[in-house]
Amino acid sequence: MKALLCHQFGLPETLTMSDIETPSPGPAQVLIKVKACGVNFPDTLIIQDKYQFKPELPFAPGGEVSGVVEAVGSEVKHVQPGDKVFALTIWGGFAEYVLADGHKCLPMPEGMDFVTGAITMYTCGTSLHALKQRANIQAGETLVVLGAAGGVGLAAVQIGKLMGAHVIAAASSDEKLKLCKASGADETINYTKEDLKTRIKDLTDGKGADVIYDPVGDQYSEPAVRALAWEGRYLVVGFAAGVPASIRLNLPLLKGASVVGVFWGAFAQKQPKESFENFQQILEWIKSGQLKQNIYKQYPLEQGAQAIRDLMDRKVIGKNVVVI
């Protein structure tokens, strides 16, 4: 089979197309013929050996896929060869075939296409877990989403609205904010032109934000924390800007605020029942048309490195997808 492999840790340009043996599933595994693979921020880290998961070289990036079941292990009963599925793989998805753990592989609902299936787990799973289990957001509360035009950001904007929040989308360009507005954001902030803390305060009549969803980090984290309301919750989702922020701990103290980590992958593994319930809700929203992500571009497997490069260069508005 063909795969886009990382033979040595580095930037996307070091990835190479290779012919390798098609793997066979173990007892609790599923072999999937890949149709599409979502491109996510962890892909930019894992090829540089900067991610919390450390695969052995060589490996293919690509953490979430959709496709058709080719074979299953003896312990797998919920899917069978020929079934359309989507799965969390962490890595390996930039290939014609990939192995997935059975408990991380779900049947695709009728009517869902492969591209949609390949961009659902990371972004929507992360955002609903963040807002529901970690922030316990309530209808009527104010949610500020940083990096709101990215994959997880747009999902958070839409899911926040579906949960009844007043959503303020913050992003780095007017073009990105236009999409956020079309996706349901009530207000917008261009944080390359406007002071983030001041604008959040202005838009909340001085109260501040109840919940801040931050997948960006770096220079925007501290002003965001300063703009929290009393008993606000600051969600640490990721560091797309490349640098984890240092936050002065007197700030959450003075606001009675919480700094809350969001690690959806660990949540899905440690609390599978709650994760499954979240996905049932996500799939209902997708089926009804209430939740829909923007597709920036589709790339063939041979251009998978470019897909990661475009994400690193912050060109992507919404999601990009590698199609096999």
N, C-alpha and C positions, 0 to 999 in steps of 0.2 A: 504494500500500500504506500501511497505518497503521504508525506508529512512535512511540515515546516518546522525544522528542529533548531533548538538552541544547543550547540555543541560546546560553547564556552560562554560564560556570563558576559553580558555587554548590552549594547544598544540594539534596536531592531534590525539595523543594517547587517548585523552579524548572523542573523537567522538564515538557514539554507534549506532548500528543498531537497528531500532525501527519499529514497526507496527503502522501506524497512518491512520486516515481517509483520503480518497482521496478528495481533495478540489473541489469546483464547481466554474466555472468562473463567475465573475461579468459582467456587461453589456459591458465593454470595454476590457475584458480579453479573453485569449485563454488558454484552458487546453491542455497540451501536454503530450503524452505518450513518455517518454524520451528514446532515443536509445543510445545517447552518450553525455558526458559532458566534456568540456575542463577543464583542471586544470590550474589555473593562479595565479600569485603572490597575487592578492587581496584575494584569498581564504586563504592564510597563515595569512593574517592580520585580516580578518573579524571574524575568530574563536577566535582571541585573543582580540577582541574589540579594534583594532587599526586602523580600516578602517573608511573612512568618512561616509559610510552608516552604520547604527546601527540597525540591525533587532532585534526583540524581541525574547527572548529565549522561547522554543527551536526552532532551525531552521537548515536547511541543507545548507552547503556551495554549491558552484557551480554556477558560474555566466553566463555561456553560454552553451546552449544545442542545440541538434538537435533531431528531433523525428517526431511523427505523431500526427496531431491534433485530439484530442478526442472529444472536445466540444468547442463551441464559445459563447460569450455573444451576446446579441441582437444588439449591435452597431458595431460588427465586420463583415465586408463584404469582405475583401480581401483574407481571407483564410476560408476553410470549413473543417468539419470533414473528415478525410482520407488524407488530404494534408500533404506532407512532408515539414517540416519547420525547420528553425534555428532561435534562439531567444536569446536576452540578458535578463537575469533574475536577475542579481546582486547576488542573492543567491537562494537556493532551488533546484538546479540542481542535487544534489546527491540523487536522489529519482526516483521512478518508474513513478511518474507524477509530473508536476510542472505547476504553473500558470505563464503566461507572459502577460505583457501589449500588447494590440493589435498592437500598433505602433512600438513595439520593436520586432515583430515577422514577419519574411519574408519567402515567399515560397522558397524552395530550387530549384536551377536550375536543369533541367533534366541532369542526368548523375552524379551528385554529390553524394558521399556516405555520410553516417551519421557521420563517424569519421571526414572527412574533414569539414563537416558542423559545427561540434562542436568546431573547432579550428580556425575559420575564423574571428569572429567578434572582439574579444579583440585585437588580435595581429595585424592582417592586418588593421583593422579599426584604431587602435591607430597609427600605423606606417605611413599610408598614410595621415591621418590628420596632424600628426606631420610634415612631410616633405612638404606637399602641403600647408595647410592653415597656419601653424605656422612658418615654416622656409622659405616658398616660394623658395624652392631649385630650382636652374637652371641647365640645362645641362652644363656639363663641370666643375661644382663646386666640391670641395672635401668634402666628407662626412665621418666622423669618427663615427663608431658605437661601443659603449662600451657594454659589456655583449652580444657580437654579436652572441653567440651560443644559447642564450635563445630564447623563443618563439617570443617576440617582436623584439629581436635583429636580428634574421634570417629574419624576415619579413622586417625589415628596410634595411638590406643588399640587399635583392632582389628588393624591391620597389625602393630603391635608384638607383640601376643599371637600372631598367626599366625607371626611370625618367632622365637618362643620366648622373648621377653623377659618379665621380671617388671615389670608396668606399674603405675605410680602415677599416678592422674589427679588433677589440681589444677584447681579451678574456683571460681566465686564464690558458689555457692549449693548448699544441700543438694538441691534439686530437680534441678539440673544433675548433681550427683554421683551421684544415684540412677540417671540414665540411663547415666552412664559405667560404673557398676558392672554394670548390665544388659548393657553392650556388651563386658564382659570385663575391666575394670580389677580388679587384685588388691587395691589399696588406694586410698584417696581422701584428699585434703586440701582443706578449704575455706579458701582463703587470705584470705578476709575475716574469718575468726574465729581462724585458727591461724597461727603464725609459720612461713613457708614453709621457711626454712633448717632450723629446729629439727625440724620434722616429717619432712623428708626424711632428716635424720640419724637420727632415732628409728626410722623405718621401714626403714632400711638398716643398723641396728646400728652406727651411727657411721661406716660406710664412705663413704657418699655415693652419688650417682647416677652411673652410667656414661655415660648419655646424657640430656640435657635438651632437649626439643623445645619451642621458645618462639615461638608466633605472637602473643604479647601485648605484650612489651616493657615500657617505663616502669618502675614501681616494683618489679616482680617480677624483673627480670633480674639485678640484682646479688645478692640473696639466693639466687637459683637457682645462679648461678656459684659462690658461696661453698659451696654444698652439693654440688658435683661431687666425685667420687672421683678418686684419682690416675689420670692419663691419661684423664680424662673428656672428653666431647665436648658442647659447648654449641651447639645448632643455632639459628641466627638465621633464623626462618621469616617473621616479619612483625611488625607493630606495631599490633595491634587496639586497644590502649589509646590510640593516637594519637600517642605520642611515642617515638622511638628512644631506647634507654637509653644512658647513658654508663657504661662498665665500666672499673674500674681494672685496668690491664694487669698489675699485680703478682699478681692473683688467678690467672689461668691459668698464669703463670710458676711460682708456688709449688706448683701442683697438677700440673705437667707436662701441662696440659689444652689442648684445642684449641677455638677459637671458629670455627665453620664456617658460612659463608653458604649459604643454600638458595634458589636462583632456578630453580624448575622450568621456567618458560617458556623461559629461555635454554638450559637443559639439553636440553629437547625439540627445540630448533632446532639446537643445535650437536652433539648426540649422538643423532640420530634412531634409530639401531639399538638402543642401550641403552634409549631411551625406549619404543620399540615392544615390546621384550622385557618391560619393566616392565608395560605394558598387557596383554600376554598373561597375565601372572600375575594382575593385578587382575581381569580378566574371568573367569578360572578361579575365583577366590575368590567373585566375585559369583554366578556360575552355580551354584556348590555351596552357596550360602547362608551361607558363612563371613564374608562382608563385606557389610554392609547399613547404609546411613545412615538416620538418623532424619529424617523430613520434618516440619518444624515447621508449614508452611502453604503452600498453593498460592494464587497471586494471578492474576487476569486481567490482561491487558496494561495496561488502564486504571488498575490499582492498582500498577503497577510502582514508582512513586515511593515508595509506602508500604512495599513490600518492602525497598527500600534503607534507608528510614528505620528500620524495625524492626531491621535488621541494625546500623545505626549506634547505635541505642539499646540494643543488647545484649539484646534480647528473644528472639532466635532461639536455640533449642536444636536443634542439628543443622543442617539446611539448609532454606532457603525457596526456592521455585521460582515463576517466572512461566510460566503456561500460556497459550499462544496458541490 
